[in-house]
Amino acid sequence: MHEIVQNLININNQLKLLVEVSKIKKLPKIIAVSKTFNLEKISPLIEYGHLDFGENKVQEALDKWSEIKENNPNIQLHMIGKLQTNKVKSAVRLFDYIHSVDSQKLAKKIADEQKKIQRKIKIFIQINIGNENQKSGVQISELKNLVNCCKELELNLVGFMCIPPELGDASIYFKEMNNFNNLYSLDELSMGMSSDFMKAAEHNSTFLRIGSNIFGQRS
Ligand SMILES: *Cc1c(COP(=O)(O)O)cnc(C)c1O
């Protein structure tokens, strides 16, 4: 078994234990975050049959994934990084999910561009859950307006995404994310990375975004 595939299986086995002890009802999906890694590293996972992959830059994703996606139409590609409006046209053609919608301007651009090609991308609103200056994501005070904007634009809003502050216990932020999902009756939560995926899973995450625990350290 290839080491990278084994890493994925190990993570899945840890998650299965949570189901067995009834801490969670359903296994979250694992997005293998393949940013900076080349096809040599990614191919074993594709051959194994893994379907969800995450990238944070549109151009890198186009270079790496355009051909693979044509040959493997079941692969789901997730845009998890900051998205500039001038990259939206390419993004809605390549990606199946965008996790980083954080402004009305971006939401409008996505609506315009996807209408032209009759696609409906699945959308997460990224929330700046720790109210950090340097982080992307919509401020909590602006969330309601952005949700309403997405509804008016008939975007396929599936849930909320966050990157909690690096220090401290992420649980309080994960709990708050659950409150927002309940408030707006959304189904999906995109939270949990290599360092905190078990905790995120215990807090009902449905999409874990895991890079280094699968592929190794990024250079
Ligand atoms: C890089 C990245 C991840 C994965 O991080 P790891 O710590 O390597 O698991 C998850 N989410 C976002 C938004 C990222 O940019």
The ligand as an SDF file (V2000), in Angstrom:
LIG
                    3D

 15 15  0  0  0  0  0  0  0  0999 V2000
   -3.8910   24.2110    3.4450 C   0  0  0  0  0  0  0  0  0  0  0  0
   -5.2870   24.2510    3.9340 C   0  0  0  0  0  0  0  0  0  0  0  0
   -5.8310   23.1620    4.6520 C   0  0  0  0  0  0  0  0  0  0  0  0
   -5.0490   21.9220    5.0020 C   0  0  0  0  0  0  0  0  0  0  0  0
   -4.1190   22.1820    5.9980 O   0  0  0  0  0  0  0  0  0  0  0  0
   -3.3010   21.0140    6.7450 P   0  0  0  0  0  0  0  0  0  0  0  0
   -2.9180   21.6230    8.0330 O   0  0  0  0  0  0  0  0  0  0  0  0
   -2.1460   20.6940    5.8790 O   0  0  0  0  0  0  0  0  0  0  0  0
   -4.2220   19.8640    6.9050 O   0  0  0  0  0  0  0  0  0  0  0  0
   -7.1470   23.2740    5.0520 C   0  0  0  0  0  0  0  0  0  0  0  0
   -7.8950   24.3670    4.7800 N   0  0  0  0  0  0  0  0  0  0  0  0
   -7.4010   25.4350    4.1140 C   0  0  0  0  0  0  0  0  0  0  0  0
   -8.2740   26.5990    3.8460 C   0  0  0  0  0  0  0  0  0  0  0  0
   -6.0820   25.4070    3.6650 C   0  0  0  0  0  0  0  0  0  0  0  0
   -5.6040   26.4620    3.0020 O   0  0  0  0  0  0  0  0  0  0  0  0
  1  2  1  0
  2  3  1  0
  2 14  2  0
  3  4  1  0
  3 10  2  0
  4  5  1  0
  5  6  1  0
  6  7  2  0
  6  8  1  0
  6  9  1  0
 10 11  1  0
 11 12  2  0
 12 13  1  0
 12 14  1  0
 14 15  1  0
M  END
$$$$
